[in-house]
């Protein structure tokens, strides 16, 4: 039985974290002994994790200030080889850095010579450059990636961006996210607490961070309100911009039009209530939330990001706009004002849900782990 370790910073919120839980839950436990290791403990997704998956975290800290201090010391001061030996070393056959930045840097310095090592890329690294600050230079970051036996990108666009930035082509492949469409549909039928639908409902799900573009989405809602459109936007997620976004909602007098409802362990009843899903991101990898909207047959308007054409075709199954404020505004406005266009996408999104067939994607994962 292969022992596999997946390393993450934490399991707090986010599409990549949810995707990791979905992945390990469905891998064959007769073939794999699976461990998730994190730097910091989080309760967010533990309730969804199968009992036969091992979970361990290096630190369980509630104080945000103390957590920030420890995080900075470990990520920027201590040698990554020491961090690996101190916190994450084990007798594993496969070690997976399931996200950019911290997990990738640490496992690049793994002293486990027998283990195959894989790094997962979930974002367009030419646009989302937050991980760059963790490395001494671009050359250092490239050298870390070169320590892995495989680089797994979640979309073709992610792969192209990775190759463009690092000029690494060997053992770089596309491995699509695993989503259990049956469980998503089942959980979407559960009661939706805390929201009573009274008008056209727009939903968006993601961390409240700048790359998700929620500030521009809120401003665009202000324009739609001034034009007399009736709608309500639900934003599910938590993050460092929560206070700033709430202030913007008050400033634009949108309290009756927009609700920030925080992280939801089960977001699917809220998503199922939606008449439209909107992704306002500046960059994505292969959007879990857009994929889940399609599975639940909710029409989508999204900015052009990596992975969107693979999910929606060339605006065949959902409306992809240019990645600027005006184009996104026109896309949402079209869906609100043009009933025939909206009904067209209501029909087309139903055709696309089969794209997320779990068994096919699971085989691709296991083929990689068994190499």
WODA-V472101 format. One line per field, one symbol per residue. ss: DSSP state (H for helix, E for strand, C for the rest). burial: 1 if it has 9 or more other C-alpha atoms within 8 Angstrom, else 0. Layout:
ss = ???
burial = ???
This chain:
ss = CEEEEEEECCCCCCHHHHHHHHHHHHCCCCCEEEEEEEEECCCCCHHHCCCCCEEEEEECCCCHHHHHHHHHHHHHHCCHHHHHHHHHCCCCCEEEECCCCHHHHHHHCCCCCCCEEEEEECCCCCCCCHHHHHCCCHHHHHHHHCCCCEEEECCHHHHHHHHHHHCCCCCEEECCCCCCHHHHHHHHCCCCCCCCCCCCEEEEECCCCHHHCHHHHHHHHHHHHHCCCCCEEEEECCCCCHHHHHHHHHHCCCCCCEEECCCCCCCHHHHHHCCEEEECCCCCCCCHHHHHHHHCCCCEEEECCCCHHHHHCCCCCCEEECCCHHHHHHHHHHHHHCHHHHHHHHHHHHHHHHHHCHHHHHHHHHHHHCC
burial = 01111111111110111111111110100001111111111101100010001001110010000010000111100101101110001001111111111111111111010011111111111001001101100101110110011111111111101110000100011111111110011011100100000001111111111001111111110101100000111111110011001101110001000111100000111111111111111111111111111111111111111111100110101111101000111011111100001100110111011001110011011100000
